[in-house]
Amino acid sequence: MDTPLQDPLTPRPREMESHGPETRRLCCPEPPCLFQFPELRGHIGGEESNQFENSLGETLVVQVCATQQDTASLLFTILDRNQPAAELLAAAIHQEVALQDPALDAVALAIPPERLAIWIDPIDSTNQYIRGQARVAPIDGICPSGLCSALVLIGAYDRSSGDPVLGVINEPFFREDPLTHRWQGVYHWGISYQGTSLASLHRPPLRPEPCVVLSSSETPAIQRALRPLYGERLRFASGAGYKMLCVILGLAEAYVLSEGSTFKWDSCAPHAILRALGGGMVDLEAALQAWRAGQRGALPELTYNQPAAGAVGAERWANRGGLVAFMHREHLEVVMATLTTAAL
């Protein structure tokens, strides 16, 4: 995984710095979102690094600038002085996007910005995005790989409790137009805050023959443990965010991951949407310990405000105990009972 774009507790760089004749760092004025919500300054983090090195040996810190012209000037330097490309990208970045969402327009909920922090993954499932496979046949609605698993994830959490509050998932490669071959996207959102739950989706029902989605690298022990519960309905897919989305959409009843290979920016947005729909995302290691101790109430869920003790770099924000994403509590209980009695 890449180093996080920015530690949530570290302010953004604001001034141009000199690093010698061959390497320099450029920075635009603060982005428009910080003009509107200055309370978020220093509380936006993510996976990707916003530092690029062009063919001239210049290291550049990329930010969305206050004006389209400023953004184009920065992109001009990044793109090796390619003015047409810089102007096209800047225009796309600064275009006004009109979202027609009656459900969202009807939301009457005020969340103080100073209580929030944000995790962003601008391209989840980066490897599948790079490979660019557009035509991958789904199995029971779940694509094992391909562009469909490349998502944009934006999640907000409560700085004090660490609970996920708001999530947005964008599927930019939802459908390809057969005539123009241009991609059409779709987005999903959910809010779970102080007893209020709202979402762009309806809660999917618990199916009589449940399905679980796993990583292709999931351990044989976990696969063996789950097979009596799911039979042949073990599905495999790329992208942590995409597998969580499969649970949100009702394509799978659970996503089980036994390793600490996901990060806060992967899970925050899907977790918020799951909570808005009545589901959740537990820390697998902590939940198993609680279950073995006889706890049958609320199991420990992932939180997003505290780095892992003793870890460095990106690992500070890993979900180190693994996870289980679920929609229905009764199915989570079956998963926990199955894994508790298995020889893992």
SEFI-802931 format. One record per residue: z, x, y of N, C-alpha, C in turn. Coordinates in steps of 0.05 Angstrom, whole numbers, padded with zeros to 5 digits, always signed. Each point is the difference from the previous one (the first is absolute). Example, Ala and Ser with C-alpha at 12.3 -4.5 7.8 and 13.67 -1.06 7.14 Angstrom:
# SEFI-802931
+00156+00264-00114+00000-00018+00024+00000+00018+00024;-00014-00007+00021+00001+00016+00024+00014-00015+00022;
This chain:
# SEFI-802931
+00000+00017-00024+00000-00017+00024+00000+00018+00025;-00012-00010+00021+00000+00014+00025+00027-00001+00014;+00005+00019+00017+00024-00001+00017-00002-00025+00018;+00023-00014+00004-00001-00024+00016-00012+00005+00028;-00014-00019+00010-00011+00001+00027+00021+00007+00020;+00023-00013-00003+00021+00005+00019+00026-00010-00012;+00020+00018+00000+00027-00009-00008+00009-00022+00019;+00011-00022-00010+00008-00022+00018+00021+00008+00021;+00014+00022-00004+00021+00008+00018-00009+00022+00019;-00026+00008-00001-00010+00021+00016-00020-00011+00021;+00004+00006+00026-00019-00011+00020-00027+00012-00004;-00020-00014+00010-00028+00009+00000-00003+00023+00020;-00018+00019-00006-00007+00020+00020-00014-00013+00023;+00006+00009+00025-00012-00013+00023-00016+00019+00018;+00003+00026-00003-00014+00018+00017-00018+00018-00015;-00020+00010+00014-00018+00020-00012+00014+00026-00003;-00003+00013-00023+00013+00025-00005-00021+00021-00006;+00005+00025+00007-00018+00022-00005+00009+00015-00024;-00019+00005-00019+00006+00014-00024-00019+00023-00004;-00008+00013+00021-00018+00023-00003-00029-00008+00005;-00018+00020+00000-00027-00005+00007-00016-00016-00021;+00008+00000-00026-00016-00013-00020+00012-00027-00009;+00025-00004+00005+00013-00025-00009+00015-00012+00023;-00006-00025+00005+00014-00014+00021+00006-00029-00009;+00019-00012+00012+00008-00027-00007-00004-00017+00024;-00015-00022-00003-00005-00019+00021+00015-00026-00005;+00007-00013+00021+00014-00025-00003-00008-00019+00022;-00007-00025-00008-00007-00020+00020+00026-00011+00012;-00003-00016+00021+00022-00016+00010+00010-00018-00022;+00024-00011+00003+00012-00016-00021-00017-00025-00005;-00002-00008-00026-00017-00023-00007+00010-00026+00012;-00019-00019+00002+00007-00026+00013+00024-00014-00012;+00004+00002-00027+00023-00014-00012+00026+00009+00012;+00002+00026+00008+00024+00010+00011+00003-00008+00029;-00022-00006+00014+00003-00012+00026+00012-00028-00002;-00009-00015-00020+00010-00028-00003+00027-00001-00013;+00006+00019-00019+00025+00000-00014+00012+00029+00001;+00010+00008+00023+00011+00027+00002+00024+00005-00018;+00013-00022-00009+00023+00003-00018-00008+00012-00027;-00026+00000-00006-00008+00011-00026-00005+00030+00001;+00001+00011+00024-00005+00029+00002+00019+00016-00018;-00011+00017-00017+00017+00015-00018+00007-00014-00026;-00010-00025-00003+00007-00015-00024-00025-00011-00014;-00021+00016+00000-00024-00007-00014-00007+00024-00018;-00001-00004-00026-00006+00021-00019-00021-00008-00020;-00011+00019-00014-00020-00007-00020-00008+00024-00017;-00020-00005-00017-00007+00020-00020-00018+00022+00012;-00022-00008+00013-00020+00019+00007+00008+00017+00024;-00009+00025+00000+00004+00017+00023-00020-00007+00021;+00008+00000+00026-00019-00005+00021-00010+00026+00013;+00002+00022-00016-00011+00025+00010-00025+00007-00016;-00021+00007+00015-00026+00007-00011-00008+00028+00010;-00015+00014-00016-00012+00025+00009-00030-00003-00001;-00014+00005+00023-00029-00003+00000-00012+00027-00007;-00027+00001+00000-00014+00024-00009+00003+00023+00020;+00011-00005+00023+00004+00021+00020+00027+00012-00002;+00016-00009-00020+00026+00011-00004+00022-00012+00017;-00006-00022+00013+00019-00013+00017+00016-00021-00016;+00026+00002+00002+00018-00020-00012+00007-00021+00021;-00006-00025-00007+00003-00021+00019+00018-00022-00010;+00018-00009+00017+00017-00023-00006-00014-00025+00010;-00005-00018-00019-00016-00024+00007+00018-00024+00005;-00005-00013+00023+00014-00025+00006-00020-00019+00013;+00005-00026-00002-00016-00019+00015+00009+00002+00029;-00019+00004+00018+00007+00004+00028+00001-00027+00015;+00009+00002+00025+00003-00024+00016-00027-00013+00007;-00021+00016+00001-00026-00011+00007-00021+00009-00020;-00022-00015-00001-00022+00007-00019-00012+00027+00007;-00002+00006+00026-00011+00026+00009+00017+00023-00009;+00026-00003+00002+00018+00022-00008-00002+00004-00031;-00001-00022-00015-00002+00003-00029-00027+00013-00007;-00022-00007+00013-00025+00012-00005+00000+00030+00006;+00014+00008+00021+00002+00028+00007+00014+00016-00021;+00021-00011-00011+00015+00013-00021-00017+00002-00025;-00013-00022-00008-00017-00001-00024-00024+00019+00003;-00010+00003+00024-00022+00019+00006+00008+00028-00009;+00025+00008+00005+00009+00026-00008+00004+00002-00030;+00011-00021-00012+00005+00000-00028-00026+00001-00016;-00020-00014+00009-00026-00003-00014-00020+00021+00008;+00009+00023+00007-00017+00023+00006-00021-00007+00021;+00010-00013+00022-00017-00006+00023-00022-00021-00005;+00004-00017-00020-00020-00021-00006+00007-00024+00017;-00014-00002+00023+00007-00020+00020-00007-00028-00010;-00024-00006-00012-00005-00027-00009+00020-00010-00020;+00008+00017-00020+00019-00008-00020+00027-00006+00013;+00009+00017+00019+00025-00003+00014+00001-00027+00015;-00022-00006+00014-00001-00025+00015+00000-00025-00018;-00014+00001-00022-00001-00022-00019+00028-00005-00011;+00013+00021-00009+00027-00003-00011+00020-00010+00020;-00001+00011+00024+00018-00009+00021-00004-00030+00007;-00025-00008+00000-00006-00028+00006+00012-00018-00022;-00002+00009-00025+00011-00016-00023+00030-00001+00002;+00013+00022+00008+00029+00001+00002+00010-00018+00021;-00014-00002+00023+00010-00014+00023-00011-00029+00002;-00015-00009-00019-00011-00026+00002+00022-00021-00003;-00004-00022+00014+00019-00022-00002-00005-00016-00026;+00021-00002-00016-00001-00014-00025+00014-00027+00003;-00015-00021-00004+00012-00027+00002+00007-00010-00028;+00026-00004-00005+00009-00010-00026+00004-00030+00001;-00015-00015-00015+00003-00029-00001+00018-00007-00024;+00026-00003+00005+00019-00006-00021+00020-00021+00009;-00006-00025-00004+00018-00022+00009+00028+00003-00009;+00004+00010-00025+00027+00003-00010+00016+00021+00016;-00014+00021+00007+00013+00021+00016+00004-00009+00028;-00019-00015+00011+00003-00010+00028+00024-00019+00002;+00007-00013-00022+00022-00019+00001+00027+00013-00004;+00001+00026-00005+00026+00013-00005+00016+00001+00026;+00024-00011-00001+00018+00001+00023+00024+00016-00008;-00003+00026-00001+00021+00018-00009+00000+00025+00017;+00022+00005+00012+00003+00024+00018+00016+00021-00014;-00013+00023-00005+00013+00023-00012+00002+00022+00021;+00023+00008+00008+00003+00021+00020-00013+00026-00009;-00020+00011+00015-00013+00024-00009+00019+00024-00004;+00022+00000+00015+00018+00023-00002+00015+00000-00027;-00002-00021-00015+00012-00001-00027-00019+00009-00021;-00025+00005+00006-00020+00005-00020-00009+00029+00000;-00010+00008-00023-00015+00025-00003-00023-00006-00019;-00020+00017-00001-00026-00007-00013-00008+00023-00019;-00009-00008-00024-00014+00018-00018-00029-00008-00002;-00018+00019+00001-00029-00005-00001-00013+00018-00021;-00017-00012-00017-00018+00015-00017-00028-00009+00007;-00014+00016+00015-00027-00008+00010-00021-00002-00022;+00003+00016-00021-00018-00002-00023+00016+00004-00026;+00010-00022-00011+00013+00002-00026-00022+00001-00021;+00006+00016-00022-00020+00005-00021-00023+00017+00012;+00007+00022+00012-00019+00017+00014-00022+00010-00020;+00008+00007-00024-00020+00011-00019-00021-00021-00007;+00007-00025-00002-00020-00021-00006-00017-00004+00024;+00011+00003+00024-00017-00003+00024-00020+00022+00002;+00008+00025-00007-00019+00022+00000-00022-00003-00020;+00008-00009-00024-00020-00004-00021-00020-00022+00007;+00009-00021+00013-00018-00020+00010-00013-00018-00020;+00012-00004-00023-00012-00017-00021+00003-00030+00008;-00022-00012+00006+00000-00028+00010+00000-00020-00022;-00012+00006-00023-00004-00020-00021+00016+00007-00024;+00025-00008+00000+00018+00004-00023+00008-00027-00010;-00005-00006-00025+00005-00026-00011+00030-00005-00003;+00010-00022+00010+00029-00005-00003+00006-00010-00028;+00025+00004-00008+00010-00011-00025+00022-00020+00006;-00006-00025-00005+00019-00022+00008+00006+00001+00029;-00020+00007+00016+00004+00000+00029+00010+00026+00012;+00008+00019-00017+00011+00026+00009-00021+00022-00004;-00007+00013+00021-00020+00022-00002+00015+00026-00008;-00009+00013-00021+00013+00025-00008-00003+00022+00021;-00021+00000+00015-00005+00021+00020-00020-00011+00020;-00010+00017+00018-00020-00008+00018+00010-00005+00029;-00019-00005+00017+00006-00004+00029+00019-00023+00005;+00001-00019-00018+00017-00023+00005+00029+00008+00002;+00007+00023-00012+00028+00008+00000+00008+00016+00025;-00020+00006+00017+00005+00014+00025+00009-00020+00021;+00025+00002+00009+00012-00020+00018+00012+00014+00025;+00004-00016+00020+00015+00008+00024+00027-00014-00001;+00022+00015+00001+00027-00011-00003+00016+00005+00025;+00011-00021+00012+00017+00003+00024+00025-00017-00005;+00023+00014-00001+00025-00014-00005+00020+00006+00021;+00016-00019+00008+00022+00004+00019+00026-00006-00015;+00021+00015+00007+00026-00003-00013+00022+00001+00021;+00023-00011-00007+00023+00000+00018+00013+00028+00000;+00002+00012+00023+00011+00027+00002+00028+00002-00011;+00016-00020+00003+00028+00001-00009+00003-00004-00030;-00011-00022-00010+00003-00006-00028-00020+00013-00018;-00023+00007+00011-00022+00011-00017-00016-00021-00014;+00006-00025+00004-00014-00021-00014-00028-00004+00012;-00020-00005-00017-00027-00006+00010-00001-00027+00014;-00013-00001+00023+00001-00024+00016-00028-00013+00002;-00020+00017+00004-00027-00010+00005-00020+00017-00015;-00020-00012-00012-00021+00016-00014-00027-00011+00005;-00020+00018+00004-00028-00007+00002-00015+00017-00019;-00017-00012-00017-00018+00014-00018-00028-00007+00006;-00016+00019+00007-00029-00005+00005-00016+00011-00024;-00018-00018-00010-00019+00008-00021-00027+00003+00014;-00007+00024+00009-00025+00004+00014-00025-00003-00018;+00004+00004-00026-00022-00002-00019+00003-00024-00018;+00006-00022+00012+00004-00025-00016-00025-00010-00012;-00022-00001+00016-00025-00011-00010-00023+00013+00014;-00021+00007-00016-00024+00012+00011-00022-00021+00004;-00011-00002+00024-00021-00019+00005-00025+00009-00016;-00011-00017-00018-00023+00009-00016-00025+00004+00016;-00002-00011+00024-00024+00004+00016+00002+00024+00018;+00022+00002+00015+00003+00021+00019+00014+00025-00012;+00014-00004-00023+00015+00021-00012+00023+00010+00018;+00008-00017+00019+00023+00006+00016+00025-00012-00013;+00022+00013+00004+00025-00009-00013+00014-00021+00018;+00011-00020-00013+00017-00019+00013+00029+00003-00009;+00018+00000+00019+00028+00004-00007+00016-00025+00001;+00025+00002-00009+00019-00022+00001+00027+00012+00003;+00018-00014+00013+00027+00011+00004+00021-00021-00009;+00023+00010-00006+00023-00017-00008+00024+00009+00015;+00018-00019+00007+00024+00008+00015+00024-00016-00010;+00023+00010+00005+00025-00014-00007+00023+00010+00018;+00018-00018+00006+00024+00005+00016+00024-00010-00014;+00020+00018-00002+00026-00008-00012+00022+00011+00017;+00012-00018+00016+00019+00010+00021+00022-00021+00004;+00025+00008-00005+00023-00016+00005-00003-00029-00010;-00008-00003-00025-00002-00026-00012-00026-00014+00004;-00018+00011+00017-00026-00012+00005-00021+00014-00017;-00016-00015-00015-00021+00011-00017-00026-00014+00006;-00020+00015+00008-00026-00011+00006-00021+00019-00012;-00023-00011-00009-00021+00017-00011-00026-00014+00002;-00021+00016-00002-00028-00011+00001-00008-00010-00027;+00015+00005-00021-00006-00008-00027+00020-00020-00011;-00008-00014-00021+00019-00017-00014+00012+00015-00024;+00024-00007-00007+00012+00014-00023-00014-00007-00025;-00009+00020-00016-00014-00007-00025+00021-00008-00021;-00008-00018-00019+00018-00009-00020+00005+00022-00022;+00022-00002-00014+00005+00017-00023-00016-00011-00023;-00017+00017-00011-00018-00009-00022+00014+00001-00027;-00008-00017-00018+00013+00001-00027-00006+00025-00016;-00023+00013+00006-00006+00025-00013-00002+00022+00022;+00022+00012+00006+00001+00019+00023-00015+00026-00005;-00006+00013+00022-00015+00025-00001+00015+00020+00017;-00002+00026-00007+00012+00021+00015-00022+00020+00007;+00002+00011+00024-00019+00021+00009+00015+00026+00002;-00014+00021-00010+00013+00027-00002-00020+00021+00011;+00011+00023+00006-00017+00023+00006-00011+00011-00026;-00024+00011+00001-00012+00012-00024+00017+00023-00010;+00016+00012+00017+00017+00023-00008+00028-00008-00008;+00005-00026-00002+00027-00009-00008+00007+00011-00027;+00026+00006-00004+00009+00013-00024-00005-00017-00025;-00006+00013-00023-00003-00015-00025+00025-00016-00007;+00023+00011+00007+00025-00014-00007+00002-00027+00014;-00008-00001+00026+00001-00025+00015-00021-00019-00012;-00024+00010-00006-00020-00017-00011+00008-00012-00027;+00013+00016-00017+00010-00010-00026+00021-00021+00005;+00018+00005+00019+00022-00019+00005-00010-00027+00010;-00022+00000+00015-00010-00025+00012-00019-00015-00018;-00011+00013-00019-00021-00013-00016+00010-00024-00015;+00025+00000-00011+00009-00025-00014+00002-00024+00020;+00005+00006+00025+00002-00021+00020-00027-00011+00009;-00019+00019+00003-00026-00008+00012-00023+00000-00021;+00005+00011-00023-00022+00001-00020-00023+00017+00010;-00024-00011+00000-00024+00014+00009-00004-00004+00030;+00019-00012+00014-00003-00006+00028+00012+00022+00018;-00003+00025-00009+00007+00023+00016-00026+00008+00015;+00001-00001+00026-00023+00007+00017+00005+00025+00015;-00021+00015+00005+00003+00026+00014-00018+00000+00025;+00011+00011+00021-00016+00000+00025+00008+00025+00017;-00018+00006+00018+00005+00022+00019+00014-00011+00025;+00014+00018+00014+00011-00007+00026+00026-00016-00002;+00022+00012+00010+00025-00014-00001-00001-00026+00016;-00011+00001+00024-00001-00025+00016-00017-00021-00014;-00021+00007-00013-00017-00019-00013+00015-00013-00024;+00015+00015-00014+00016-00012-00023+00021-00019+00011;+00012+00007+00022+00019-00019+00013-00014-00025+00009;-00024+00003+00011-00016-00023+00009-00007-00018-00024;-00005+00012-00023-00005-00017-00024+00023-00018-00006;+00025+00009+00004+00023-00018-00004+00001-00021+00022;-00006+00008+00025+00000-00019+00022-00020-00023-00005;-00023+00007-00010-00022-00019-00005+00003-00016-00026;+00020+00007-00016+00004-00014-00025-00018+00009-00023;-00013+00023+00004-00016+00011-00022+00017+00014-00021;+00024+00008+00008+00020+00011-00019+00027-00010+00008;+00017-00003-00020+00028-00009+00005+00018+00023+00009;-00008+00025-00006+00017+00023+00007-00017+00025+00001;+00009+00018+00017-00010+00028+00000+00023+00018-00005;-00001+00014-00022+00022+00018-00008-00009+00029+00003;+00016+00016+00013-00005+00028+00003+00026+00016-00005;-00001+00017-00019+00025+00014-00008+00003+00027+00015;-00020+00009+00014+00002+00026+00013+00002-00003+00030;+00009+00021+00013+00003-00001+00029-00024+00009+00015;-00023-00011-00007-00026+00009+00011-00010-00017+00023;+00015-00020+00008-00008-00016+00024+00019+00007+00023;-00008-00008+00024+00015+00007+00024+00005-00025+00016;+00017+00003+00021+00007-00023+00016-00024-00013+00013;-00020+00016+00008-00024-00011+00013-00017-00015-00020;+00003+00005-00026-00014-00015-00021+00011-00028-00003;+00027-00002+00000+00013-00024-00009+00011-00019+00021;+00003+00010+00025+00013-00016+00020-00015-00026+00006;-00026+00002+00005-00015-00025+00007-00001-00019-00024;-00008+00009-00024+00001-00020-00023+00027-00011-00005;+00021+00016+00003+00027-00009-00005+00007-00023+00019;-00007+00003+00025+00006-00021+00020-00014-00026-00008;-00025+00002-00008-00015-00024-00008+00012-00013-00025;+00007+00016-00019+00013-00010-00024+00026-00015+00007;+00016+00011+00017+00025-00013+00009-00006-00027+00014;-00021+00000+00016-00007-00024+00014-00008-00023-00019;-00010+00008-00024-00009-00019-00020+00021-00006-00021;+00024+00012+00003+00021-00005-00019+00003+00021-00022;-00016+00022+00001+00002+00022-00019+00016+00023+00012;-00007+00024-00010+00013+00024+00010-00009+00025-00014;+00014+00022+00005-00007+00025-00012+00026+00016-00004;+00008+00004-00025+00025+00013-00006-00005+00030-00005;+00021+00015+00005+00001+00028-00008+00005+00000-00030;-00019+00009-00016+00002-00003-00029+00025+00015-00011;+00004+00025+00007+00023+00015-00010+00026-00013+00007;+00004-00008+00026+00025-00012+00008+00003-00028-00013;-00022-00015-00003+00002-00026-00012+00008+00001-00029;-00011+00020-00015+00007+00004-00028+00030+00007-00002;+00010+00017+00017+00028+00007+00000+00017-00025+00004;-00008-00016+00020+00016-00025+00006-00001-00019-00023;-00024-00003-00013-00003-00019-00022+00017+00009-00024;+00000+00026-00005+00016+00010-00023+00030-00003+00005;+00007-00001+00026+00028-00004+00007+00008-00030+00001;-00019-00017-00007+00006-00029-00002-00006-00015+00025;-00012+00012+00020-00006-00014+00025-00024-00018-00005;+00002-00025+00007-00021-00019-00004-00007-00015+00026;+00012+00009+00022-00007-00011+00026-00023+00015+00012;+00001+00002+00026-00021+00015+00015+00000+00029-00009;-00023+00010-00007-00003+00027-00009-00010+00017+00024;+00006+00027-00001-00006+00017+00023-00030+00001+00006;-00007-00008+00024-00028+00001+00008-00005+00026+00016;-00026+00006+00003-00007+00023+00016+00007-00004+00029;+00009+00021+00014+00004-00001+00029-00016+00023+00012;-00002-00001+00027-00020+00017+00013+00010+00017+00023;+00026+00001+00005+00010+00014+00023+00014+00026-00005;+00004+00007-00026+00015+00024-00006-00016+00019-00017;-00003+00026+00007-00013+00019-00017+00016+00006-00024;-00013+00009-00022+00013+00007-00024+00016+00026+00004;+00025-00001-00009+00018+00023+00003-00011+00024-00015;+00000+00024+00013-00007+00024-00013-00030+00005-00002;-00017-00019+00008-00029+00003-00002-00010+00012+00026;-00024+00011-00002-00013+00012+00024-00029-00011+00002;-00011+00002+00024-00027-00008+00005-00004-00030-00006;-00024-00006-00011-00006-00028-00006+00018-00012-00021;+00011+00017-00018+00018-00010-00021+00025-00013+00011;+00006+00005+00026+00023-00013+00012-00003-00030+00001;-00025-00009-00001-00006-00029+00003-00012-00011-00026;+00004+00013-00022-00010-00010-00026+00019-00021-00011;-00011-00019-00014+00015-00020-00016+00008+00013-00026;+00019+00017+00000+00005+00020-00021+00009-00013-00026;+00011-00024+00001+00010-00013-00024-00020-00018-00014;-00026+00001+00009-00019-00019-00010+00004-00028+00011;-00014-00019-00010+00002-00027+00012-00010-00021-00019;+00007-00025+00006-00011-00024-00013-00006-00019+00023;-00026-00007+00004-00008-00020+00019-00002-00026-00016;+00011-00022+00010+00001-00025-00014-00003-00024+00019;-00009-00022-00011-00002-00025+00016+00022-00019-00007;+00007-00001-00026+00020-00020-00009+00024+00014-00012;+00023-00008+00009+00025+00013-00008+00004-00003-00031;-00007-00022-00011+00004-00004-00029-00017+00020-00016;-00023+00007+00011-00017+00019-00015+00011+00028+00004;+00011+00007+00023+00013+00026+00004+00023+00003-00020;+00015-00021-00005+00022+00002-00019-00010+00006-00028;-00023-00012-00008-00011+00006-00026-00009+00029-00002;-00012+00011+00022-00008+00028+00000+00024+00018-00002;+00021-00006+00015+00024+00017+00000+00013+00000-00028;+00002-00024-00012+00012-00001-00027-00017+00015-00020;-00026-00001+00003-00018+00014-00019+00003+00030+00003;+00000+00010+00025+00002+00029+00005+00028+00011-00006;+00020-00017+00003+00028+00010-00005+00004+00005-00030;-00012-00016-00016+00004+00003-00029-00019+00019-00013;-00021+00009+00015-00020+00018-00011+00010+00029+00000;-00010+00016-00018+00007+00028-00001-00019+00015+00018;+00007+00003+00025-00017+00013+00020+00007+00030+00002;
